[in-house]
Amino acid sequence: MDYFANESQVLRVGDFEFANRTDRITIGGGDITRDEDGLKTLRALAEQLRQIEAALTVDRDKGQLPKKIAIKADTSEANPFN
C-alpha cells in the first residue's frame, strides 16, 4: 500500500484493517491469538507497521514531517440507503 498517498486504499491483514488517509492511517481490527495463526498475523502486521514507519521517516528526512497535525474532519456522507 502507498501509505499517506490517497484516501481510498484499504488493506486487510487477518481481521485487521489498515485504512489509508493522506493525514493518518486508521488501524482497526481483531485479535492476535496465541497460536501459529496469531504469529503469522502478528508478523504481517509488523511488516505493515514497518512500511508506515518508513513512509514517515522519508517525510522527516525531507523536512516534511510536522511535529503535530490537526486531524481533518471526516467529509464522508451518510449512506442514504441505510
PyMOL Python script that loads the backbone (N, CA, C, O; Angstrom):
from pymol import cmd

cmd.read_pdbstr("""\
ATOM      1  N   MET A   1       0.852  -1.173   0.000  1.00  0.00           N
ATOM      2  CA  MET A   1       0.000   0.000   0.000  1.00  0.00           C
ATOM      3  C   MET A   1       0.898   1.236   0.000  1.00  0.00           C
ATOM      4  O   MET A   1       1.978   1.233   0.591  1.00  0.00           O
ATOM      5  N   ASP A   2       0.445   2.270  -0.658  1.00  0.00           N
ATOM      6  CA  ASP A   2       1.184   3.530  -0.740  1.00  0.00           C
ATOM      7  C   ASP A   2       0.692   4.434   0.392  1.00  0.00           C
ATOM      8  O   ASP A   2      -0.178   5.281   0.186  1.00  0.00           O
ATOM      9  N   TYR A   3       1.258   4.246   1.589  1.00  0.00           N
ATOM     10  CA  TYR A   3       0.766   4.923   2.787  1.00  0.00           C
ATOM     11  C   TYR A   3       0.823   6.439   2.675  1.00  0.00           C
ATOM     12  O   TYR A   3       1.811   7.000   2.201  1.00  0.00           O
ATOM     13  N   PHE A   4      -0.244   7.097   3.115  1.00  0.00           N
ATOM     14  CA  PHE A   4      -0.423   8.552   3.157  1.00  0.00           C
ATOM     15  C   PHE A   4      -0.569   9.169   1.766  1.00  0.00           C
ATOM     16  O   PHE A   4      -0.503  10.391   1.640  1.00  0.00           O
ATOM     17  N   ALA A   5      -0.763   8.371   0.726  1.00  0.00           N
ATOM     18  CA  ALA A   5      -0.808   8.901  -0.637  1.00  0.00           C
ATOM     19  C   ALA A   5      -2.219   9.151  -1.154  1.00  0.00           C
ATOM     20  O   ALA A   5      -2.396   9.866  -2.140  1.00  0.00           O
ATOM     21  N   ASN A   6      -3.223   8.574  -0.505  1.00  0.00           N
ATOM     22  CA  ASN A   6      -4.583   8.727  -1.016  1.00  0.00           C
ATOM     23  C   ASN A   6      -5.590   8.479   0.101  1.00  0.00           C
ATOM     24  O   ASN A   6      -5.221   8.161   1.231  1.00  0.00           O
ATOM     25  N   GLU A   7      -6.846   8.629  -0.231  1.00  0.00           N
ATOM     26  CA  GLU A   7      -7.935   8.453   0.734  1.00  0.00           C
ATOM     27  C   GLU A   7      -8.759   7.205   0.435  1.00  0.00           C
ATOM     28  O   GLU A   7      -9.877   7.068   0.932  1.00  0.00           O
ATOM     29  N   SER A   8      -8.224   6.301  -0.368  1.00  0.00           N
ATOM     30  CA  SER A   8      -9.082   5.219  -0.847  1.00  0.00           C
ATOM     31  C   SER A   8      -8.591   3.803  -0.560  1.00  0.00           C
ATOM     32  O   SER A   8      -9.392   2.869  -0.595  1.00  0.00           O
ATOM     33  N   GLN A   9      -7.328   3.616  -0.283  1.00  0.00           N
ATOM     34  CA  GLN A   9      -6.823   2.250  -0.123  1.00  0.00           C
ATOM     35  C   GLN A   9      -7.149   1.683   1.255  1.00  0.00           C
ATOM     36  O   GLN A   9      -7.057   2.370   2.272  1.00  0.00           O
ATOM     37  N   VAL A  10      -7.524   0.433   1.255  1.00  0.00           N
ATOM     38  CA  VAL A  10      -7.743  -0.315   2.494  1.00  0.00           C
ATOM     39  C   VAL A  10      -7.048  -1.663   2.327  1.00  0.00           C
ATOM     40  O   VAL A  10      -7.173  -2.319   1.293  1.00  0.00           O
ATOM     41  N   LEU A  11      -6.322  -2.058   3.354  1.00  0.00           N
ATOM     42  CA  LEU A  11      -5.609  -3.330   3.333  1.00  0.00           C
ATOM     43  C   LEU A  11      -6.075  -4.163   4.511  1.00  0.00           C
ATOM     44  O   LEU A  11      -6.154  -3.671   5.637  1.00  0.00           O
ATOM     45  N   ARG A  12      -6.382  -5.420   4.252  1.00  0.00           N
ATOM     46  CA  ARG A  12      -6.769  -6.338   5.329  1.00  0.00           C
ATOM     47  C   ARG A  12      -5.615  -7.287   5.621  1.00  0.00           C
ATOM     48  O   ARG A  12      -5.001  -7.858   4.721  1.00  0.00           O
ATOM     49  N   VAL A  13      -5.346  -7.432   6.911  1.00  0.00           N
ATOM     50  CA  VAL A  13      -4.366  -8.400   7.405  1.00  0.00           C
ATOM     51  C   VAL A  13      -5.097  -9.205   8.464  1.00  0.00           C
ATOM     52  O   VAL A  13      -5.296  -8.734   9.584  1.00  0.00           O
ATOM     53  N   GLY A  14      -5.496 -10.414   8.111  1.00  0.00           N
ATOM     54  CA  GLY A  14      -6.354 -11.175   9.018  1.00  0.00           C
ATOM     55  C   GLY A  14      -7.644 -10.405   9.230  1.00  0.00           C
ATOM     56  O   GLY A  14      -8.302 -10.011   8.267  1.00  0.00           O
ATOM     57  N   ASP A  15      -8.008 -10.189  10.486  1.00  0.00           N
ATOM     58  CA  ASP A  15      -9.196  -9.395  10.801  1.00  0.00           C
ATOM     59  C   ASP A  15      -8.881  -7.914  10.952  1.00  0.00           C
ATOM     60  O   ASP A  15      -9.781  -7.113  11.208  1.00  0.00           O
ATOM     61  N   PHE A  16      -7.619  -7.541  10.798  1.00  0.00           N
ATOM     62  CA  PHE A  16      -7.214  -6.147  10.949  1.00  0.00           C
ATOM     63  C   PHE A  16      -7.373  -5.410   9.628  1.00  0.00           C
ATOM     64  O   PHE A  16      -7.267  -6.000   8.554  1.00  0.00           O
ATOM     65  N   GLU A  17      -7.627  -4.111   9.727  1.00  0.00           N
ATOM     66  CA  GLU A  17      -7.816  -3.288   8.541  1.00  0.00           C
ATOM     67  C   GLU A  17      -6.980  -2.024   8.671  1.00  0.00           C
ATOM     68  O   GLU A  17      -7.032  -1.334   9.689  1.00  0.00           O
ATOM     69  N   PHE A  18      -6.213  -1.728   7.632  1.00  0.00           N
ATOM     70  CA  PHE A  18      -5.437  -0.501   7.543  1.00  0.00           C
ATOM     71  C   PHE A  18      -6.146   0.383   6.521  1.00  0.00           C
ATOM     72  O   PHE A  18      -6.195   0.047   5.338  1.00  0.00           O
ATOM     73  N   ALA A  19      -6.689   1.502   6.966  1.00  0.00           N
ATOM     74  CA  ALA A  19      -7.387   2.431   6.074  1.00  0.00           C
ATOM     75  C   ALA A  19      -6.471   3.619   5.812  1.00  0.00           C
ATOM     76  O   ALA A  19      -6.073   4.326   6.738  1.00  0.00           O
ATOM     77  N   ASN A  20      -6.146   3.828   4.562  1.00  0.00           N
ATOM     78  CA  ASN A  20      -5.224   4.879   4.157  1.00  0.00           C
ATOM     79  C   ASN A  20      -5.928   6.222   4.112  1.00  0.00           C
ATOM     80  O   ASN A  20      -7.048   6.326   3.613  1.00  0.00           O
ATOM     81  N   ARG A  21      -5.278   7.241   4.628  1.00  0.00           N
ATOM     82  CA  ARG A  21      -5.718   8.633   4.519  1.00  0.00           C
ATOM     83  C   ARG A  21      -4.465   9.450   4.226  1.00  0.00           C
ATOM     84  O   ARG A  21      -3.351   8.967   4.432  1.00  0.00           O
ATOM     85  N   THR A  22      -4.630  10.660   3.756  1.00  0.00           N
ATOM     86  CA  THR A  22      -3.453  11.483   3.478  1.00  0.00           C
ATOM     87  C   THR A  22      -2.836  12.059   4.744  1.00  0.00           C
ATOM     88  O   THR A  22      -1.673  12.462   4.742  1.00  0.00           O
ATOM     89  N   ASP A  23      -3.615  12.099   5.833  1.00  0.00           N
ATOM     90  CA  ASP A  23      -3.090  12.659   7.080  1.00  0.00           C
ATOM     91  C   ASP A  23      -2.946  11.637   8.197  1.00  0.00           C
ATOM     92  O   ASP A  23      -2.445  11.966   9.272  1.00  0.00           O
ATOM     93  N   ARG A  24      -3.378  10.399   7.961  1.00  0.00           N
ATOM     94  CA  ARG A  24      -3.282   9.369   9.001  1.00  0.00           C
ATOM     95  C   ARG A  24      -3.585   7.996   8.403  1.00  0.00           C
ATOM     96  O   ARG A  24      -4.125   7.877   7.303  1.00  0.00           O
ATOM     97  N   ILE A  25      -3.223   6.976   9.159  1.00  0.00           N
ATOM     98  CA  ILE A  25      -3.599   5.599   8.848  1.00  0.00           C
ATOM     99  C   ILE A  25      -4.469   5.136  10.004  1.00  0.00           C
ATOM    100  O   ILE A  25      -4.062   5.228  11.163  1.00  0.00           O
ATOM    101  N   THR A  26      -5.650   4.646   9.704  1.00  0.00           N
ATOM    102  CA  THR A  26      -6.532   4.133  10.742  1.00  0.00           C
ATOM    103  C   THR A  26      -6.421   2.617  10.748  1.00  0.00           C
ATOM    104  O   THR A  26      -6.589   1.959   9.722  1.00  0.00           O
ATOM    105  N   ILE A  27      -6.135   2.079  11.927  1.00  0.00           N
ATOM    106  CA  ILE A  27      -5.989   0.634  12.074  1.00  0.00           C
ATOM    107  C   ILE A  27      -7.098   0.136  12.984  1.00  0.00           C
ATOM    108  O   ILE A  27      -7.220   0.558  14.134  1.00  0.00           O
ATOM    109  N   GLY A  28      -7.891  -0.757  12.453  1.00  0.00           N
ATOM    110  CA  GLY A  28      -8.955  -1.364  13.240  1.00  0.00           C
ATOM    111  C   GLY A  28      -8.815  -2.864  13.131  1.00  0.00           C
ATOM    112  O   GLY A  28      -8.123  -3.375  12.250  1.00  0.00           O
ATOM    113  N   GLY A  29      -9.468  -3.557  14.021  1.00  0.00           N
ATOM    114  CA  GLY A  29      -9.292  -4.964  13.799  1.00  0.00           C
ATOM    115  C   GLY A  29      -9.743  -5.938  14.824  1.00  0.00           C
ATOM    116  O   GLY A  29     -10.744  -5.768  15.520  1.00  0.00           O
ATOM    117  N   GLY A  30      -8.962  -6.958  14.883  1.00  0.00           N
ATOM    118  CA  GLY A  30      -9.334  -8.150  15.613  1.00  0.00           C
ATOM    119  C   GLY A  30      -8.339  -8.528  16.674  1.00  0.00           C
ATOM    120  O   GLY A  30      -7.841  -7.683  17.417  1.00  0.00           O
ATOM    121  N   ASP A  31      -8.061  -9.786  16.733  1.00  0.00           N
ATOM    122  CA  ASP A  31      -7.246 -10.343  17.797  1.00  0.00           C
ATOM    123  C   ASP A  31      -5.994 -11.006  17.234  1.00  0.00           C
ATOM    124  O   ASP A  31      -5.966 -11.477  16.097  1.00  0.00           O
ATOM    125  N   ILE A  32      -4.968 -11.023  18.065  1.00  0.00           N
ATOM    126  CA  ILE A  32      -3.778 -11.819  17.789  1.00  0.00           C
ATOM    127  C   ILE A  32      -3.854 -13.000  18.750  1.00  0.00           C
ATOM    128  O   ILE A  32      -3.705 -12.847  19.963  1.00  0.00           O
ATOM    129  N   THR A  33      -4.086 -14.156  18.193  1.00  0.00           N
ATOM    130  CA  THR A  33      -4.271 -15.345  19.021  1.00  0.00           C
ATOM    131  C   THR A  33      -2.932 -15.987  19.362  1.00  0.00           C
ATOM    132  O   THR A  33      -1.941 -15.800  18.656  1.00  0.00           O
ATOM    133  N   ARG A  34      -2.919 -16.736  20.438  1.00  0.00           N
ATOM    134  CA  ARG A  34      -1.689 -17.390  20.885  1.00  0.00           C
ATOM    135  C   ARG A  34      -1.560 -18.756  20.211  1.00  0.00           C
ATOM    136  O   ARG A  34      -1.682 -19.802  20.848  1.00  0.00           O
ATOM    137  N   ASP A  35      -1.309 -18.708  18.902  1.00  0.00           N
ATOM    138  CA  ASP A  35      -1.140 -19.922  18.115  1.00  0.00           C
ATOM    139  C   ASP A  35      -0.376 -19.571  16.847  1.00  0.00           C
ATOM    140  O   ASP A  35       0.059 -18.432  16.677  1.00  0.00           O
ATOM    141  N   GLU A  36      -0.211 -20.543  15.957  1.00  0.00           N
ATOM    142  CA  GLU A  36       0.527 -20.308  14.708  1.00  0.00           C
ATOM    143  C   GLU A  36      -0.133 -19.223  13.863  1.00  0.00           C
ATOM    144  O   GLU A  36       0.556 -18.389  13.276  1.00  0.00           O
ATOM    145  N   ASP A  37      -1.463 -19.228  13.798  1.00  0.00           N
ATOM    146  CA  ASP A  37      -2.162 -18.189  13.039  1.00  0.00           C
ATOM    147  C   ASP A  37      -1.905 -16.812  13.634  1.00  0.00           C
ATOM    148  O   ASP A  37      -1.727 -15.837  12.905  1.00  0.00           O
ATOM    149  N   GLY A  38      -1.885 -16.736  14.957  1.00  0.00           N
ATOM    150  CA  GLY A  38      -1.612 -15.466  15.624  1.00  0.00           C
ATOM    151  C   GLY A  38      -0.223 -14.943  15.303  1.00  0.00           C
ATOM    152  O   GLY A  38      -0.042 -13.748  15.070  1.00  0.00           O
ATOM    153  N   LEU A  39       0.752 -15.830  15.292  1.00  0.00           N
ATOM    154  CA  LEU A  39       2.121 -15.437  14.953  1.00  0.00           C
ATOM    155  C   LEU A  39       2.199 -14.956  13.511  1.00  0.00           C
ATOM    156  O   LEU A  39       2.865 -13.962  13.220  1.00  0.00           O
ATOM    157  N   LYS A  40       1.529 -15.648  12.618  1.00  0.00           N
ATOM    158  CA  LYS A  40       1.505 -15.250  11.204  1.00  0.00           C
ATOM    159  C   LYS A  40       0.869 -13.870  11.054  1.00  0.00           C
ATOM    160  O   LYS A  40       1.386 -13.018  10.332  1.00  0.00           O
ATOM    161  N   THR A  41      -0.248 -13.654  11.735  1.00  0.00           N
ATOM    162  CA  THR A  41      -0.921 -12.353  11.688  1.00  0.00           C
ATOM    163  C   THR A  41      -0.021 -11.266  12.248  1.00  0.00           C
ATOM    164  O   THR A  41       0.103 -10.195  11.654  1.00  0.00           O
ATOM    165  N   LEU A  42       0.603 -11.531  13.379  1.00  0.00           N
ATOM    166  CA  LEU A  42       1.486 -10.550  14.008  1.00  0.00           C
ATOM    167  C   LEU A  42       2.631 -10.157  13.082  1.00  0.00           C
ATOM    168  O   LEU A  42       2.968  -8.978  12.973  1.00  0.00           O
ATOM    169  N   ARG A  43       3.217 -11.122  12.429  1.00  0.00           N
ATOM    170  CA  ARG A  43       4.323 -10.821  11.508  1.00  0.00           C
ATOM    171  C   ARG A  43       3.847  -9.970  10.330  1.00  0.00           C
ATOM    172  O   ARG A  43       4.562  -9.072   9.884  1.00  0.00           O
ATOM    173  N   ALA A  44       2.653 -10.247   9.830  1.00  0.00           N
ATOM    174  CA  ALA A  44       2.103  -9.447   8.734  1.00  0.00           C
ATOM    175  C   ALA A  44       1.798  -8.025   9.208  1.00  0.00           C
ATOM    176  O   ALA A  44       2.041  -7.063   8.480  1.00  0.00           O
ATOM    177  N   LEU A  45       1.269  -7.889  10.420  1.00  0.00           N
ATOM    178  CA  LEU A  45       1.010  -6.561  10.983  1.00  0.00           C
ATOM    179  C   LEU A  45       2.315  -5.793  11.168  1.00  0.00           C
ATOM    180  O   LEU A  45       2.399  -4.610  10.837  1.00  0.00           O
ATOM    181  N   ALA A  46       3.326  -6.466  11.695  1.00  0.00           N
ATOM    182  CA  ALA A  46       4.620  -5.823  11.921  1.00  0.00           C
ATOM    183  C   ALA A  46       5.211  -5.309  10.613  1.00  0.00           C
ATOM    184  O   ALA A  46       5.812  -4.235  10.586  1.00  0.00           O
ATOM    185  N   GLU A  47       5.048  -6.060   9.537  1.00  0.00           N
ATOM    186  CA  GLU A  47       5.548  -5.621   8.228  1.00  0.00           C
ATOM    187  C   GLU A  47       4.839  -4.349   7.787  1.00  0.00           C
ATOM    188  O   GLU A  47       5.480  -3.429   7.278  1.00  0.00           O
ATOM    189  N   GLN A  48       3.539  -4.284   7.973  1.00  0.00           N
ATOM    190  CA  GLN A  48       2.804  -3.071   7.599  1.00  0.00           C
ATOM    191  C   GLN A  48       3.243  -1.884   8.454  1.00  0.00           C
ATOM    192  O   GLN A  48       3.391  -0.775   7.942  1.00  0.00           O
ATOM    193  N   LEU A  49       3.449  -2.105   9.740  1.00  0.00           N
ATOM    194  CA  LEU A  49       3.917  -1.028  10.618  1.00  0.00           C
ATOM    195  C   LEU A  49       5.305  -0.550  10.200  1.00  0.00           C
ATOM    196  O   LEU A  49       5.586   0.647  10.269  1.00  0.00           O
ATOM    197  N   ARG A  50       6.171  -1.456   9.770  1.00  0.00           N
ATOM    198  CA  ARG A  50       7.494  -1.056   9.265  1.00  0.00           C
ATOM    199  C   ARG A  50       7.355  -0.188   8.011  1.00  0.00           C
ATOM    200  O   ARG A  50       8.103   0.774   7.838  1.00  0.00           O
ATOM    201  N   GLN A  51       6.405  -0.523   7.142  1.00  0.00           N
ATOM    202  CA  GLN A  51       6.194   0.281   5.937  1.00  0.00           C
ATOM    203  C   GLN A  51       5.673   1.673   6.284  1.00  0.00           C
ATOM    204  O   GLN A  51       6.074   2.660   5.666  1.00  0.00           O
ATOM    205  N   ILE A  52       4.787   1.754   7.265  1.00  0.00           N
ATOM    206  CA  ILE A  52       4.289   3.060   7.709  1.00  0.00           C
ATOM    207  C   ILE A  52       5.438   3.868   8.309  1.00  0.00           C
ATOM    208  O   ILE A  52       5.576   5.059   8.030  1.00  0.00           O
ATOM    209  N   GLU A  53       6.258   3.222   9.130  1.00  0.00           N
ATOM    210  CA  GLU A  53       7.419   3.901   9.723  1.00  0.00           C
ATOM    211  C   GLU A  53       8.350   4.419   8.629  1.00  0.00           C
ATOM    212  O   GLU A  53       8.854   5.537   8.727  1.00  0.00           O
ATOM    213  N   ALA A  54       8.577   3.627   7.605  1.00  0.00           N
ATOM    214  CA  ALA A  54       9.453   4.040   6.505  1.00  0.00           C
ATOM    215  C   ALA A  54       8.893   5.268   5.796  1.00  0.00           C
ATOM    216  O   ALA A  54       9.645   6.184   5.462  1.00  0.00           O
ATOM    217  N   ALA A  55       7.586   5.298   5.564  1.00  0.00           N
ATOM    218  CA  ALA A  55       6.964   6.451   4.904  1.00  0.00           C
ATOM    219  C   ALA A  55       7.126   7.713   5.746  1.00  0.00           C
ATOM    220  O   ALA A  55       7.431   8.781   5.216  1.00  0.00           O
ATOM    221  N   LEU A  56       6.923   7.592   7.050  1.00  0.00           N
ATOM    222  CA  LEU A  56       7.084   8.749   7.938  1.00  0.00           C
ATOM    223  C   LEU A  56       8.546   9.189   8.019  1.00  0.00           C
ATOM    224  O   LEU A  56       8.835  10.384   8.080  1.00  0.00           O
ATOM    225  N   THR A  57       9.456   8.235   8.020  1.00  0.00           N
ATOM    226  CA  THR A  57      10.880   8.558   8.085  1.00  0.00           C
ATOM    227  C   THR A  57      11.329   9.312   6.842  1.00  0.00           C
ATOM    228  O   THR A  57      12.116  10.254   6.939  1.00  0.00           O
ATOM    229  N   VAL A  58      10.840   8.910   5.679  1.00  0.00           N
ATOM    230  CA  VAL A  58      11.166   9.620   4.435  1.00  0.00           C
ATOM    231  C   VAL A  58      10.700  11.068   4.535  1.00  0.00           C
ATOM    232  O   VAL A  58      11.449  11.986   4.201  1.00  0.00           O
ATOM    233  N   ASP A  59       9.467  11.277   4.992  1.00  0.00           N
ATOM    234  CA  ASP A  59       8.954  12.645   5.141  1.00  0.00           C
ATOM    235  C   ASP A  59       9.807  13.440   6.127  1.00  0.00           C
ATOM    236  O   ASP A  59      10.127  14.602   5.877  1.00  0.00           O
ATOM    237  N   ARG A  60      10.174  12.817   7.246  1.00  0.00           N
ATOM    238  CA  ARG A  60      11.007  13.504   8.240  1.00  0.00           C
ATOM    239  C   ARG A  60      12.353  13.888   7.645  1.00  0.00           C
ATOM    240  O   ARG A  60      12.827  15.008   7.838  1.00  0.00           O
ATOM    241  N   ASP A  61      12.963  12.965   6.928  1.00  0.00           N
ATOM    242  CA  ASP A  61      14.279  13.230   6.347  1.00  0.00           C
ATOM    243  C   ASP A  61      14.228  14.328   5.290  1.00  0.00           C
ATOM    244  O   ASP A  61      15.228  15.006   5.054  1.00  0.00           O
ATOM    245  N   LYS A  62      13.085  14.508   4.660  1.00  0.00           N
ATOM    246  CA  LYS A  62      12.894  15.593   3.688  1.00  0.00           C
ATOM    247  C   LYS A  62      12.499  16.899   4.368  1.00  0.00           C
ATOM    248  O   LYS A  62      12.338  17.921   3.702  1.00  0.00           O
ATOM    249  N   GLY A  63      12.341  16.870   5.691  1.00  0.00           N
ATOM    250  CA  GLY A  63      11.894  18.057   6.421  1.00  0.00           C
ATOM    251  C   GLY A  63      10.419  18.338   6.250  1.00  0.00           C
ATOM    252  O   GLY A  63       9.979  19.472   6.439  1.00  0.00           O
ATOM    253  N   GLN A  64       9.640  17.315   5.892  1.00  0.00           N
ATOM    254  CA  GLN A  64       8.219  17.490   5.600  1.00  0.00           C
ATOM    255  C   GLN A  64       7.305  16.862   6.648  1.00  0.00           C
ATOM    256  O   GLN A  64       6.104  16.727   6.414  1.00  0.00           O
ATOM    257  N   LEU A  65       7.854  16.477   7.796  1.00  0.00           N
ATOM    258  CA  LEU A  65       7.045  15.834   8.828  1.00  0.00           C
ATOM    259  C   LEU A  65       6.826  16.817   9.975  1.00  0.00           C
ATOM    260  O   LEU A  65       7.755  17.117  10.724  1.00  0.00           O
ATOM    261  N   PRO A  66       5.592  17.320  10.113  1.00  0.00           N
ATOM    262  CA  PRO A  66       5.330  18.271  11.200  1.00  0.00           C
ATOM    263  C   PRO A  66       5.388  17.585  12.561  1.00  0.00           C
ATOM    264  O   PRO A  66       5.267  16.364  12.661  1.00  0.00           O
ATOM    265  N   LYS A  67       5.573  18.385  13.601  1.00  0.00           N
ATOM    266  CA  LYS A  67       5.575  17.848  14.969  1.00  0.00           C
ATOM    267  C   LYS A  67       4.213  17.278  15.322  1.00  0.00           C
ATOM    268  O   LYS A  67       4.127  16.216  15.940  1.00  0.00           O
ATOM    269  N   LYS A  68       3.143  17.973  14.936  1.00  0.00           N
ATOM    270  CA  LYS A  68       1.770  17.559  15.276  1.00  0.00           C
ATOM    271  C   LYS A  68       0.837  18.140  14.225  1.00  0.00           C
ATOM    272  O   LYS A  68       1.019  19.273  13.780  1.00  0.00           O
ATOM    273  N   ILE A  69      -0.160  17.362  13.832  1.00  0.00           N
ATOM    274  CA  ILE A  69      -1.153  17.863  12.878  1.00  0.00           C
ATOM    275  C   ILE A  69      -2.518  17.916  13.545  1.00  0.00           C
ATOM    276  O   ILE A  69      -2.763  17.260  14.557  1.00  0.00           O
ATOM    277  N   ALA A  70      -3.388  18.701  12.962  1.00  0.00           N
ATOM    278  CA  ALA A  70      -4.798  18.678  13.345  1.00  0.00           C
ATOM    279  C   ALA A  70      -5.468  17.676  12.412  1.00  0.00           C
ATOM    280  O   ALA A  70      -5.339  17.772  11.191  1.00  0.00           O
ATOM    281  N   ILE A  71      -6.173  16.730  12.981  1.00  0.00           N
ATOM    282  CA  ILE A  71      -6.840  15.709  12.171  1.00  0.00           C
ATOM    283  C   ILE A  71      -7.959  16.363  11.373  1.00  0.00           C
ATOM    284  O   ILE A  71      -8.783  17.094  11.921  1.00  0.00           O
ATOM    285  N   LYS A  72      -7.977  16.093  10.086  1.00  0.00           N
ATOM    286  CA  LYS A  72      -9.028  16.618   9.214  1.00  0.00           C
ATOM    287  C   LYS A  72     -10.356  15.965   9.561  1.00  0.00           C
ATOM    288  O   LYS A  72     -10.416  14.776   9.871  1.00  0.00           O
ATOM    289  N   ALA A  73     -11.403  16.748   9.506  1.00  0.00           N
ATOM    290  CA  ALA A  73     -12.739  16.201   9.752  1.00  0.00           C
ATOM    291  C   ALA A  73     -13.095  15.224   8.648  1.00  0.00           C
ATOM    292  O   ALA A  73     -12.717  15.414   7.492  1.00  0.00           O
ATOM    293  N   ASP A  74     -13.819  14.185   9.009  1.00  0.00           N
ATOM    294  CA  ASP A  74     -14.287  13.207   8.027  1.00  0.00           C
ATOM    295  C   ASP A  74     -15.346  13.874   7.166  1.00  0.00           C
ATOM    296  O   ASP A  74     -16.353  14.363   7.677  1.00  0.00           O
ATOM    297  N   THR A  75     -15.118  13.893   5.865  1.00  0.00           N
ATOM    298  CA  THR A  75     -16.049  14.560   4.958  1.00  0.00           C
ATOM    299  C   THR A  75     -16.978  13.588   4.248  1.00  0.00           C
ATOM    300  O   THR A  75     -17.715  13.979   3.343  1.00  0.00           O
ATOM    301  N   SER A  76     -16.946  12.322   4.652  1.00  0.00           N
ATOM    302  CA  SER A  76     -17.834  11.356   4.007  1.00  0.00           C
ATOM    303  C   SER A  76     -19.273  11.617   4.433  1.00  0.00           C
ATOM    304  O   SER A  76     -19.532  12.104   5.534  1.00  0.00           O
ATOM    305  N   GLU A  77     -20.184  11.292   3.562  1.00  0.00           N
ATOM    306  CA  GLU A  77     -21.601  11.498   3.832  1.00  0.00           C
ATOM    307  C   GLU A  77     -22.254  10.173   4.184  1.00  0.00           C
ATOM    308  O   GLU A  77     -21.811   9.107   3.755  1.00  0.00           O
ATOM    309  N   ALA A  78     -23.310  10.262   4.971  1.00  0.00           N
ATOM    310  CA  ALA A  78     -24.048   9.062   5.353  1.00  0.00           C
ATOM    311  C   ALA A  78     -24.650   8.410   4.113  1.00  0.00           C
ATOM    312  O   ALA A  78     -25.078   9.096   3.185  1.00  0.00           O
ATOM    313  N   ASN A  79     -24.678   7.097   4.107  1.00  0.00           N
ATOM    314  CA  ASN A  79     -25.269   6.353   3.008  1.00  0.00           C
ATOM    315  C   ASN A  79     -26.787   6.500   3.075  1.00  0.00           C
ATOM    316  O   ASN A  79     -27.393   6.081   4.061  1.00  0.00           O
ATOM    317  N   PRO A  80     -27.417   7.081   2.057  1.00  0.00           N
ATOM    318  CA  PRO A  80     -28.867   7.286   2.106  1.00  0.00           C
ATOM    319  C   PRO A  80     -29.663   5.982   2.004  1.00  0.00           C
ATOM    320  O   PRO A  80     -30.874   5.978   2.228  1.00  0.00           O
ATOM    321  N   PHE A  81     -28.995   4.882   1.669  1.00  0.00           N
ATOM    322  CA  PHE A  81     -29.679   3.602   1.521  1.00  0.00           C
ATOM    323  C   PHE A  81     -29.665   2.777   2.797  1.00  0.00           C
ATOM    324  O   PHE A  81     -30.214   1.675   2.828  1.00  0.00           O
ATOM    325  N   ASN A  82     -29.045   3.294   3.848  1.00  0.00           N
ATOM    326  CA  ASN A  82     -29.029   2.582   5.140  1.00  0.00           C
ATOM    327  C   ASN A  82     -30.245   2.937   5.959  1.00  0.00           C
ATOM    328  O   ASN A  82     -30.407   2.439   7.073  1.00  0.00           O
TER     329      ASN A  82
END
""", "prot")
cmd.dss("prot")
cmd.show_as("cartoon", "prot")
cmd.util.cbc("prot")
cmd.orient("prot")
